[in-house]
């Protein structure tokens, strides 16, 4: 009887001790998991806030060194497979920096057969901004990063179905109500109007 009572008294301390050992051993993984969950929740809050805002009425030119007057309108130009071109092609030399046209958050970084290497940014009003045919991505760019109009997303190329053709950025704007022609929204960057100025480039900021 006494042995049974003694054993019962030892069970709880042993369980607590084992729990502490487990936490100490798996501490980094537990902390990392908690941080990931927290980051996702913070990102979700940012996304909800963006949808609540009015959409941008002006977008800064996404290709460094290019002005609006240099763009040939390619909106709804017929494409193979009975498709219409849903965006604007902005031609520039390979490796020219591609900057975000608006403030927002990175929601996708990936490759597909049409766009090649692409980045998608979610902006105010729930609009999605699509950057395609990139030669490469900006260093350390990640999903969930906050970007501004001074953030480099990648560099002009001809990946995807543009392979073998002239290097350019395919820029698309997708609103909740449907796809939009980006050209009427585009405006020259202040630095491009005055070539004596050099645009200040900043890295994407991690969500907090």
N, C-alpha and C positions, 0 to 999 in steps of 0.2 A: 504493500500500500504506500509506504513512504517512498519507495523507489519510483512508483507511478507519479506521485505528487512532484517529486524532484524533477523527473523527466519533463512533466508538463510545464514546470517553471522554466526549464532550459529551452523549450521549443521556441518561444517568442524571441528571446535574445539571439538565438542562432539564426532565426529567419531574418531578423533585422540586420545581423552581421553579414549574412549571405547577400541581402539586398544591397547593402553598401558596397560589397565587393563587386557585384554585377555592375552597379553604377560607375564605380571607379574604372572597371575594365572597359565598359562600353560608353564611358562619358563623352568622348569626342564625337562618336556616332550619334548619340542622343542629342547633343548640343547642335550638331550639324542638321539633324532632322528637324529640330525645333526652329532653327534659323530658316530652313527652306519653307516650312509651313508659314512662318511669319512673313517671309518675303512674298509668298504667293498671296497672302491676305492683303498686304500693303499694296501689291500690284493691282489686285481686284478693286481696292478702294480708289486708286488712281484712275482706273478704267471707267468706273462709274462716274467719277467726277468729270472726266473728259466728255462723256456722253451728255452730261448736263449742260455743257458749255455750248455757246453758239459756234458754228463752224467758221473757220478762217475764210475771210473774203479775199485775202491776198496771200499768195504763196511766193516765197523767194525762189529765184532760179536755182534748181538743184545741181547744176553743173558749173563748177568754178570757171570763170573767164568767159562765159557765154551770156549774151544779152537776148532779150525777148525778140528783138528784130531779126536775129539770126536764125530763128526757128522757122522751118518750113512746116506748115500745118499738115500733119499726117492723120488727123482725127477721122475715123471711119473710112480710111482708105481700104479697099478690098484686099483681103489676105487669102492664102490658100485654105481650102476646105470651107468655102463660103463664109469665112469669118470677116468681120469688120475690125479694123484696128482700134482698140479701146485704149487710147493714150496718145502721147506725143513722143516722137523720137528726137532726141537732142544729141547731135553729132559733135564729137570732140576726140582728141587724140587719146590713144590708149594710156591708162594710168592717170588721167585727169581726175582730181577729187570730185566725188559725188557727195553733196551735203544735203542734210534734211531740209525740205522746203518749209517745214513748220515745226513747232514744238510738239512733243508727243512722246510715245513710248514704243520701243521695239517689240513687236508682237510675233514676228516670224523672220527667221534667217534660214534660207534653204535653197535647194536647187530643183528645177523642174525642166522638162524637155523644151518648153517654149521660151521661158525667161532665163534659163541658165541659172547663174548665181543671182539670187534675189534677196531683197530686204523689204519688209513691210512695216510701216510705222502707223500707229493709231493716233489720230489727232482729235481736236475738239469736234464735238458734234457726232462723234462716232465714225468719222471719215477715215478710210484707210488709204495710205499713200504707198504705192508699189514702185520699187526701183529694180529694174531688171537688166540682164546682160552684163552684169558686173564682171570685171576681170578678176577682182579679189575684194575681200571684205576689209574694213578698217580693223586694226589690231584690237583685240580684247572686246569687240562689240558682242553683246549678248542679249538674249531675249529678256525683257523687263527693264532694260536700260532706259533712262530718261535722256531725250535728245533735244537740242535746240537747233535753230537755223544756222548755228556755227559748228555743228557736229558733223564730222566726216563719217559716212556710212560705208563707203567703199570707193572703188575706182572704175572708171569707164572701161568697158571691154566689148566683146562680141560673143559671149557664151550663149548656150541654148540654140535656138533656131536661127540666131544671127551669126553663127560660126561661119567664117570665110567671107563675111561681108564687112562693110565699114563699121568701125567702132562707134558705139553710141549708147546712150542711156534711154531705155524705154521707161517713161514716167506715166503712171496711171493713178487716177483718183476714183475711189469707190465710196459712195455715200450710202446710207441706209436705204435711200429711195432708188438707188441705181448708179450706174457708172456715169462719170462726168468728164467733159472735155477740159483738160487741165489748162489749155492755152489762155482762155479769158481770165483765169485766176493768177497766172504767172506775172511776176514783176521783177525788174532788174534788181540785183543786190546793190546797195549803196556803193559798195566798193567797185562795182563794175562801171558805175556812172562816172566815177572819178578814179582813173587808173593810177593816180599817185598814191592811193590808199591800198593797203594790203589787208584782206579779211582776216580777222582773228579766228583761228581754228581751235576748237576745244574738243576733248574726248567726251564720249557718252558718259553720263553719270549713272552709277548703280542706284537702283531703287532702295529707299530707306523707309 
